[in-house]
Amino acid sequence: MKRKVCSGILFRHSFMGALFFLVFLASIAQAQPGVKSFKDLEYGAAGGKKLLLDLYLPEKPEGKLPVIVWIHGGGWRGGSKENCLPRNLGFVSFGYAVASVGYRLSGEAPFPAQIEDCKAAIRFLKAHSAEYKIDKDNIGVWGASAGGHLSALLAASSDVKEWDVGDHLEQSGSVKAVCDYYGPSDFSPMLERMKENPNYNTHTAISGLFRGNLEDHDKIKKAGPVSHVTKDDPPFLIVHGDRDALVPVSQSEILYDALKKVGVEADLHIIKGAAHGGPAFSSPEIVSLVRSFFDKHLKKSAAPPPQGTTPSPPKDHSSQFKKKGDDHAFDFFLLKK
């Protein structure tokens, strides 16, 4: 599909704007009705640390459930699986199992630890599909910023066997569909920008991912999803704001062009006026877009979502949101430091 420019909320990337959204779209605190939660499932271990994920299922599922795996953002050095956007937006009620993955942060281990962990989480879900009544053949992945990068990399690198480490190696780490919210796809242009402007906001986050070794060009190239794109990749939905000052929208354009060049089904939606995250990415229009994408590729005989079923943010934010911020806003603070 051709690129689209969507109308969005003008949300300037400022301290006050991010602070507002930190409160406005935080994670839901209490248990949601109709949702069964499995917290802190151990999907592996690495570096003396347990690797954990959370799994959310409908209380009364109908048959095997397709799965949406959320990979949180936070500049690869922060964020939490507790901030699970698909859960917060009601995707469990749409007939999905939702998993939220915790992975080693860059302060704990440099790249490729993060992608190794995400692949291990996918294999765990497949290995335990019968136990949780999930459909291991219909797993999609969705992430924002650093999580968008890891989601796209996971989807495009199924043939990179050196990143298949840990348990359940009899299972494949491949997925059926990926939604990438404003993730980096090629670090080379961003590194050039860092050389030109040492104060570029993402400098510390990217440097931390590679432990300051920015001269290992082969490793840095391999970390970019665009370097792994092949015709066998799953469908991509890419969403980016045209006012993103941290991860330029050109990063999504590069990935989109590479996917289309080899014939992969890809759709790029650019939200006019949106920065690096913000409420525009959880608007009813965009949530409906994401839901339709996953329905098409993960559900058999999927029909378009009924009109009026996409939830809007609750009016009483004090009762629905907890204090810790959603990754959309959290990335702002981590990347600025």
N, C-alpha and C positions, 0 to 999 in steps of 0.2 A: 504494500500500500504506500502511496505517496506520503511525504511528510505533511504534517498538519500543524498549523499554529492555532492553539486553542486560546480562547479568552480566559483570563485568570485574574486573581486578585492582585492588585499592585501592592507588593509587600517588600519594601525597601530593605536591603540587607544592612541593617544598622543594629547597634546594641539594643536599643529600646524595642525595635521590631522583633528581634529574636527573643528578647526577654518576655514580650507579650505572648509570643507563640509558645514559649516554654510552659506558660500557664494555660493558654487557650487549648492546646492539643496535647495534653499529657496522657499518659497511659491510664487505662481504667483500673481502679483500685480493687473493687470488690469482685467476687465471683459473679459471672454473668449467668442469668437464668437459662436453663437448657443446655449448659455447657459443662462437660465433664473434663476436669483438669488432671493431668499427670505431670507433676512438677519434678524437675531435677532428675530426669532419667539419664543414667550414665551411659553414654554412647562410646566411650573410650577413655584412654588416659595417655598423657604425654608430658614429659618433663616433670614428673612427680605431681601432676595436677589431674584431677578428674574432669573429664569433658562432659558437660551436661546440656540437655535440651529439655524444653517443656512441650507437652503435646496436649492439644485441646480438641475434644471430640463432641459431637452432638450427643445428648443423653439418650436419644432414641434414633440411632442411625438407620437408614434404609439401605441395606446392602453394603458392599465395600466402598469406602470413602476415598475419593481423590484427595490428594494432599497438596497444600501450599506450605512451603518451607520459607520462613522469614529469616533473613540474615541482617542483623542490626548494623547501623552505621556508628560513627564516632571516631573517624580519622584513624581507624585500625588500632587506636590506643585507648579507647574508652567505649562507652555505650554498654548496653545490657540486653540480654534476652528477655528481661522483664517487660521491655517496651516493644510490644509485638503489634505492629500496625494491622495486619489482617485480622487478628483477634479483636482488636479494638473497633474495627470497622464492621464487624458482624459477619465475617466470612464463614464462621462455623455455622451460623444460622442459614447460610446459603448452601449448605450441604457439603462442606469441606472439613477434613481434618486439617488443623493448623499446627505446625511445629515451629518453635522459635529456638534458634541455635545459639548457644554460647560457644565462643571459640577463643583461642589464645590471642591475647592482644600483643601489640608490638613491643610493649615493655616486658613481656614475658618471654617472647620468642620472635625472631625476625621472620620475614617471608622466606620460605613458603608455608610456615606453620599454619597460617590462617586458612589457606585453601585446603591443606591436608585435613584439617579438622572438619571443614564444611563437607568435604567428600566423605569423610568417615561418618558424619551424621546421616547423610543420605543412605549409605550402606546399612547403617543400623536400622533405619526405618524400614528398609526393604526386608532385612533379615527378620524383623519382628512384625511384619505386616499381618500375619494371621492372628497374632495375639491381640492386636489393636484394631483388627478388621478394617485395614486400610488397603488401598489399591496400589501395590508397588509398581505397577506399570503406568500409573498416571500421577506422577509427582512433578509439581512445578516449583520454581524457586523465585523469590521476590526479595529485593533489598534496596536500601537507599544509601547513596553516597559510597562510603567504604563498603557497605553491604551490597550496593548495586554493583560495584566493581567485582566483589567476590561472587555474586550471583552470575554475572556475565562470564566470569572466568571459569566457574564451575561448569556452566552449560557448554562452553566452547572447548574445554580441555579434557573431555572424557577419554581421549587417547593418550594423555600424559600419565603413563603408568608410574613414574617415579613419585608422583604425589599421592598414590594409593598406598597409604601406610596405616597400620593399626589393625583393627578387628574386621571381621566379616568380608574378607577380601574375595570371597566367592561371589559377592554381590557387585553389581555395577554401580558406579557413582553417577551415572547419566540421569538426566531429567528430560521431561517432555516439553516444557515451556519455561520461559524466563521473562520476568518483568524487572527491568533495570531503571531505577529512579536515580538519575543524575550521577552515575558512577564514572570514575576515570576508566578510560579504555586503552590509552596509550600514554605512558609516562614520559616519553621523550620530549614532546612539545612542552609539557609542564616543567620538566627539568631545565629546558632552555629558558623558559620564563623565569625560573628561579635564579638562573645565572645573571639574567638581565636585571632582576629586582630581588635582592636577597631578603627583602621584607614581604615578599609574596606570601599570602596567608597560609598556603598549604605546605610551606617549606618544611616546617618541623614535623608534620604528620608523615610526609613522604620520606623524609630523611630517617625518621624513626622506624618506618616499615622495613628499611634496608640497613638499619643500624649505622647510618652515616656513610655506608659504602656506595656512593653514587657513581663510582667509576666502573662498577661491574655492569657494563652495558648489556651483556648477554642475559644476565639474571633479570635486569630491569625490563628488558624487552620481553622476556618470557612472562613476566608478571602482568603484562597488558593483555586483556582479552582479545584485542584485535589481531595479535600475532598468532592466535590459535584458530581463527575462523576458517571453517571448511563448509562444503556444501551439505555435510551431514548434521550440522548443528540444528538444534530445535528452534521453533519460532521464538522471536524476540518482540517484546513490547518495550520501547524505550521512551521515557518521559523526562523532560528537562525544562528548566526555566530559562528564558532568554536574558535574564538579568543575573545569572549566577556568576558571582565574582570569585568563587573558590574553585569550582570545577567548571571550566568554560563549556558552553553549549557545544562548541566544536568537538569536544570529546565524544559526545553522543552522535554527532554527525559523522565523525570518522568511523565509529563502529557501525552505524547504519549503512554507510556507503560500502564498507567491507562485506557486510552480510549480503546486501543486495547484489554485489558484484559476483558472488559465487552462487546466487540463487536461493538463499535462505529467506524464508518468510519473515519479514521484519516491518515494523511500524514505528515511526518516530513521531511523537507528539511534543511539540514545543509550546509551553504555556507562556503566553505573553504577559509580561510584568512580574513573573515569579522569579525569586532568587534561589538560594541554595536551601530548598525546603520551604516550609510555610503552609498555610491553610489551603492554598490552591491545589496542593497535591492530595488533599483529602476531601476535595469538593465532591458533591454528588455526581457531577459530570465525569470527573476523572475516576472515581470509584466505580462507576458504572462501566467505564471503558475497561478498567482492569478486570472487573468481574466477567464481562463479556469475553475478554481474551482468554481467561482461564477456563470459563465454561466451554468455549469452543474447542480447546485443546486437551482438556483433562476430563471432561464429562462426555459420556456416550449420548448421542442424539440430543445435544444441548440446544435449548431454545434461548432466545434473548431474554435477559432479566425482565420480569414484569415491571411496568412503569410504576414508579412510586415506592419501589422496594429498597432503594439505596438509602441508607440511614444518613441523616444530617447530624452534626455534632449536637449533643444534648444541650438544652438551654441552661440547666442547672449544673454548671461545670464544677461547682464545689462538691457536689455529691458523686459525680461520675468520674472525676479525674484525681489521680494521686499527685503528690508534689513533684516527684522526679519527672523530668521532661522527656518528651518524645524525641526520638533520634533526629527528626527533622530539625529541631532547634538545637539539640545537643551537639550536632556536628559543628554548628557555628562556633561554640565556645571552644571546643577541642582543637579545631583547625586554626583558630586565631591565636592560641597560646604559643 
